[in-house]
Amino acid sequence: MASRSNRILVPEAKEGLNRFKMEAAHEVGTPLTEGYNGDLTSRQNGSVGGQMVKKMVQEYENKLSGK
């Protein structure tokens, strides 16, 4: 049986994560909506996730370098 690895560890952060996801979708030009997004391609969804990871890594690097 598969486990769900995409659960939110801090439930209070759910709203912020949704805003972050929508911001990343806007940056890469993916028409993400608040509701159903099953009509998007894997490539479109992957680009949103990739942009989110890119921004998180960049933020962490800035934090490590003292910026």
WOZI-V898559 format. One line per field, one symbol per residue. burial: + if it has 9 or more other ideal C-beta (glycine too) atoms within 8 Angstrom, else -. A space follows every 50 residues. Layout:
burial=???
//
This chain:
burial=------------+---++-+++-+++-+-+-+-------+---++-++-+ ++--+------------
//
